[in-house]
Amino acid sequence: MPYRVFTRNQLLVNFLSRMTSRRTGRSCLESRGEGVRGILEASEEHAGRRPEYELFGEELRLTIWAQPSAHEGRAS
């Protein structure tokens, strides 16, 4: 998934590509494939590790990691 663009719902993609934000004037869907890359980059910047994609038959699980706790690594 991080390396290819795949549209599951073409009707939704067409609709979102015509919608614009009232606040920014930008399209809700600027270009295909940007969302996955943005998720990977923002998550890695926030948490220090990339999200994990796992495929279970027809099901996809995406794990987005939380930012490490300030308490992690401290002795109790």
C-alpha positions in Angstrom: 0.0 0.0 0.0 2.7 2.6 0.7 4.1 2.0 -2.8 1.1 2.0 -5.1 -2.1 3.9 -5.7 -5.3 1.9 -5.5 -8.8 3.3 -5.7 -11.4 1.2 -4.0 -14.3 3.7 -4.4 -14.1 5.6 -7.6 -17.4 7.5 -7.0 -16.0 8.8 -3.7 -12.7 9.8 -5.3 -14.6 11.7 -8.0 -16.8 13.5 -5.5 -13.9 14.5 -3.2 -11.8 15.7 -6.1 -14.5 18.3 -6.9 -15.0 19.5 -3.3 -13.0 22.4 -2.0 -12.3 23.6 1.5 -14.1 26.9 2.4 -11.2 27.8 4.7 -8.3 27.1 2.4 -9.9 26.9 -1.1 -7.9 23.8 -1.7 -9.3 20.6 -3.1 -10.3 17.9 -0.5 -8.5 15.4 -2.7 -5.5 17.1 -4.3 -3.9 14.2 -6.0 -4.2 10.4 -5.8 -1.6 8.7 -3.7 -0.7 11.7 -1.5 -2.6 10.5 1.5 -0.6 7.3 2.2 2.7 9.1 1.9 1.4 11.9 4.2 0.3 9.4 6.8 3.7 7.6 6.7 5.7 10.9 6.9 3.6 12.5 9.6 3.4 9.4 11.7 7.1 8.8 11.6 7.8 12.4 12.5 5.4 12.3 15.4 6.1 8.8 16.9 9.6 8.1 15.6 8.5 5.0 13.7 6.6 4.3 10.5 3.1 2.8 10.6 2.8 -0.9 9.9 0.5 -2.3 7.2 -0.5 -5.9 7.6 -2.7 -7.9 5.2 -4.9 -10.7 6.5 -6.6 -12.2 3.5 -9.0 -9.4 2.3 -8.5 -7.3 5.5 -5.9 -4.6 6.0 -4.7 -3.5 9.4 -2.8 -0.2 9.7 -1.1 0.4 13.0 -0.2 4.1 13.6 2.1 4.4 16.6 1.6 6.9 19.4 4.3 9.3 20.5 6.5 7.7 23.2 5.4 8.6 26.7 7.5 10.9 28.8 7.5 8.1 31.4 8.9 5.4 29.1 12.4 4.4 30.0 12.1 5.6 33.6 12.6 3.1 36.4 9.6 2.7 38.7 
